Amino acid sequence: MFNFFSKPDPKEEQRQVDRQLRKVGRDLERDRRELDREEKKLELEIKKLAKEGNNEGCRLLAKQLVQLRKQKNRSYAATSKVRGISAQNKSMGANVKLANAMGVAGKTMSDMNRIMKPEQIAANVNAFTKESMKMDMTDEMINDALDDILSESGDEEESDHIINQVLDEIGIEVSGKMAGAPLPEKGRIGESSKTNNGLTDEEIEAQLAKLRA
């Protein structure tokens, strides 16, 4: 049921106009074909009357032929006009679609701008940058303070003790690889060194000399 209070759909109206224009074009073509048939009949009648010598009849039919051809020209002009209106109707439909698309795009951009709030985003970014710089400065100040406190509390001596332990462990490992090798005793510079059995170097040399003799 047709609702007289409903708002007409522009797309449907455009389709109806296009259908009407096509119907008008078909009607004009049908009329023009009829005019072509009448034109041929008149031409044959004129030729027949001319052979019979009926000049008066020829003039009357000639006038009808002129009017018929004018009607054909008007039909061609009308067809051209209808085609132009049809093309304009399609162009208007395309413009309506384009306008609607631009309206939707504009509304979308407006909604996005309202949601995004670029001013607030810029303020948030600036605040983040400032707080990040403050945090870096605070962290650096805390690290410097901790380094000063730890260096004054004797950590350097503790570090030296740990290093000495590591070196001792390395020494034990090296002495383990050299098990059974006699180690020279340390003494003051200029003193004769002694072996593990209590003999000096001079005494060992004297015994070796006796053995060679």
Secondary structure as the mmCIF struct_conf table of DSSP 4:
data_model
#
loop_
_struct_conf.conf_type_id
_struct_conf.id
_struct_conf.beg_label_comp_id
_struct_conf.beg_label_asym_id
_struct_conf.beg_label_seq_id
_struct_conf.end_label_comp_id
_struct_conf.end_label_asym_id
_struct_conf.end_label_seq_id
TURN_TY1_P TURN_TY1_P1 PHE A 4 PHE A 5
BEND BEND1 SER A 6 SER A 6
HELX_LH_PP_P HELX_LH_PP_P1 LYS A 7 ASP A 9
HELX_RH_AL_P HELX_RH_AL_P1 PRO A 10 GLU A 52
TURN_TY1_P TURN_TY1_P2 GLY A 53 GLY A 53
HELX_RH_AL_P HELX_RH_AL_P2 ASN A 55 MET A 116
HELX_RH_AL_P HELX_RH_AL_P3 PRO A 118 GLU A 152
TURN_TY1_P TURN_TY1_P3 SER A 153 GLY A 154
HELX_RH_AL_P HELX_RH_AL_P4 ASP A 155 LYS A 177
TURN_TY1_P TURN_TY1_P4 MET A 178 GLY A 180
HELX_LH_PP_P HELX_LH_PP_P2 PRO A 184 LYS A 186
TURN_TY1_P TURN_TY1_P5 ILE A 189 GLY A 190
BEND BEND2 GLU A 191 GLU A 191
HELX_LH_PP_P HELX_LH_PP_P3 SER A 192 SER A 193
STRN STRN1 LYS A 194 LYS A 194
TURN_TY1_P TURN_TY1_P6 ASN A 196 ASN A 197
BEND BEND3 GLY A 198 GLY A 198
STRN STRN2 THR A 200 THR A 200
HELX_RH_AL_P HELX_RH_AL_P5 ASP A 201 ARG A 212
#
